[in-house]
């Protein structure tokens, strides 16, 4: 809740208690351009692991004005179950 005045990084955290995550199955797509990657294009390869179960994407140029953006994330566990999450947010003053 509240206002996001700047988007300088995106952090994703996830964990699977059973079989563990299949990190190669990570998919991330945004409906706006990030780091020169056009809307709708895959972003997962741009994320870097920071700690176990946490990936981060640092933006080369922070976003300061975005009326509404969607971020779509999915990952599978080693058993084949897929978890998906969608987040909508805005950036600006």
Contact map, one row per residue, 1 for C-alpha under 8 A:
111000000000000000000000000000000000000000000000000000000000000000000000000000000000000000000
111100000000000000000000000000000000000000000000000000000000000000000000000000000000000000000
111110000000000000000000000000000000000000000000000000000000000000000000000000000000000001111
011111100000000000000000000000000000000000000000000000000000000000000000000000000000000001111
001111100000000000000000000000000000000000000000000000000000000100000000000000000000000000111
000111110000000000000000000000000000000000000000000000000000011110000000000000000000000000110
000111111100000000000000000000000000000000000000000000000010011100000000000000000000000000100
000001111100000000000000000000000000000000000000000000000111111000000000000000000000000000000
000000111110000000000000000000000000000000000000000000011110010000000000000000000000000000000
000000111111000000000000000000000000000000000000000000011110000000000000000000000000000000000
000000001111100000000000000000000000000000000000000001111000000000000000000000000000000000000
000000000111110000000000000000000000000000000000000001110000000000000000000000000000000000000
000000000011111000000000000000000000000000000000000011100000000000000000000000000000000000000
000000000001111100000000000000000000000000000000000011000000000000000000000000000000000000000
000000000000111110011000000000000000000000000000000010000000000000000000000000000000000000000
000000000000011111111000000000000000000000000000000000000000000000000000000010000000000000000
000000000000001111110000000000000000000000000000000000000000000000000000000000000000000000000
000000000000000111110000000000000000000000000000000000000000000000000000000000000000000000000
000000000000000111111000000000000000000000000000000000000000000000000000000011100000000000000
000000000000001111111100000000000000000000000000000000000000000000000000000011000000000000000
000000000000001100111110000000000000000000000000000000000000000000000000001111000000000000000
000000000000000000011111110000000000000000000000000000000000000000000000001111000000000000000
000000000000000000001111110000000000000000000000000000000000000000000000001100000000000000000
000000000000000000000111110000000000000000000000000000000000000000000000000000000000000000000
000000000000000000000111111000000000000000000000000000000000000000000000011100000000000000000
000000000000000000000111111100000000000000010000000000000000000000000000111100000000000000000
000000000000000000000000111110000000000001110000000000000000000000000001111000000000000000000
000000000000000000000000011111000000000001110000000000000000000000000011110000000000000000000
000000000000000000000000001111100000001111110000000000000000000000000011100000000000000000000
000000000000000000000000000111111100001110100000000000000000000000001111000000000000000000000
000000000000000000000000000011111000001100000000000000000000000000001110000000000000000000000
000000000000000000000000000001111100011100000000000000000000000000001100000000000000000000000
000000000000000000000000000001111111111000000000000000000000000000000000000000000000000000000
000000000000000000000000000001011111111000000000000000000010000000000000000000000000000000000
000000000000000000000000000000001111100000000000000000000011100000000000000000000000000000000
000000000000000000000000000000001111110000000000000000000000000000000000000000000000000000000
000000000000000000000000000000001111111011100000000000000000000000000000000000000000000000000
000000000000000000000000000000011101111110000000000000000000000000000000000000000000000000000
000000000000000000000000000011111100111110000000000000000000000000000000000000000000000000000
000000000000000000000000000011110000011111000000000000000000000000000000000000000000000000000
000000000000000000000000000011000000111111100000000000000000000000000000000000000000000000000
000000000000000000000000001110000000100111111000000000000000000000000000000000000000000000000
000000000000000000000000001111000000100011111110000000000000000000000000000000000000000000000
000000000000000000000000011110000000000001111110000000000000000000000000000000000000000000000
000000000000000000000000000000000000000001111111000000000000000000000000000000000000000000000
000000000000000000000000000000000000000000111111000000001000000000000000000000000000000000000
000000000000000000000000000000000000000000111111100000111100000000000000000000000000000000000
000000000000000000000000000000000000000000001111110000111000000000000000000000000000000000000
000000000000000000000000000000000000000000000011111111110000000000000000000000000000000000000
000000000000000000000000000000000000000000000001111101110000000000000000000000000000000000000
000000000000000000000000000000000000000000000000111111100000000000000000000000000000000000000
000000000000000000000000000000000000000000000000111111000000000000000000000000000000000000000
000000000000111000000000000000000000000000000000101111100000000000000000000000000000000000000
000000000011110000000000000000000000000000000000111111110000000000000000000000000000000000000
000000000011100000000000000000000000000000000011111011111000000000000000000000000000000000000
000000001111000000000000000000000000000000000011110001111100000000000000000000000000000000000
000000001110000000000000000000000000000000000111000000111110000000000000000000000000000000000
000000011100000000000000000000000000000000000010000000011111000000000000000000000000000000000
000000111100000000000000000000000110000000000000000000001111110000000000000000000000000000000
000000010000000000000000000000000010000000000000000000000111110000000000000000000000000000000
000000010000000000000000000000000010000000000000000000000011111000000000000000000000000000000
000001111000000000000000000000000000000000000000000000000011111100000000000000000000000000000
000001110000000000000000000000000000000000000000000000000000111111000000000000000000000000100
000011100000000000000000000000000000000000000000000000000000011111000000000000000000000000110
000001000000000000000000000000000000000000000000000000000000001111100000000000000000000001111
000000000000000000000000000000000000000000000000000000000000001111111000000000000000000001110
000000000000000000000000000000000000000000000000000000000000000011111000000000000000000001110
000000000000000000000000000000000000000000000000000000000000000001111100000000000000000111100
000000000000000000000000000001110000000000000000000000000000000001111110000000000000000111000
000000000000000000000000000001110000000000000000000000000000000000011111000000000000011110000
000000000000000000000000000111100000000000000000000000000000000000001111100000000000011100000
000000000000000000000000001111000000000000000000000000000000000000000111110000000001111000000
000000000000000000000000011110000000000000000000000000000000000000000011111000000001110000000
000000000000000000000000111100000000000000000000000000000000000000000001111100000111100000000
000000000000000000001110111000000000000000000000000000000000000000000000111110000111000000000
000000000000000000001110110000000000000000000000000000000000000000000000011111111110000000000
000000000000000100111100000000000000000000000000000000000000000000000000001111111100000000000
000000000000000000111100000000000000000000000000000000000000000000000000000111111000000000000
000000000000000000100000000000000000000000000000000000000000000000000000000111111000000000000
000000000000000000000000000000000000000000000000000000000000000000000000000111111100000000000
000000000000000000000000000000000000000000000000000000000000000000000000000111111110000000000
000000000000000000000000000000000000000000000000000000000000000000000000011110011111000000000
000000000000000000000000000000000000000000000000000000000000000000000000011100001111100000000
000000000000000000000000000000000000000000000000000000000000000000000001111000000111110000000
000000000000000000000000000000000000000000000000000000000000000000000001110000000011111000000
000000000000000000000000000000000000000000000000000000000000000000000111100000000001111100000
000000000000000000000000000000000000000000000000000000000000000000000111000000000000111110000
000000000000000000000000000000000000000000000000000000000000000000011110000000000000011111000
000000000000000000000000000000000000000000000000000000000000000000011100000000000000001111100
001100000000000000000000000000000000000000000000000000000000000011111000000000000000000111110
001111100000000000000000000000000000000000000000000000000000001111110000000000000000000011111
001111000000000000000000000000000000000000000000000000000000000111100000000000000000000001111
001110000000000000000000000000000000000000000000000000000000000010000000000000000000000000111
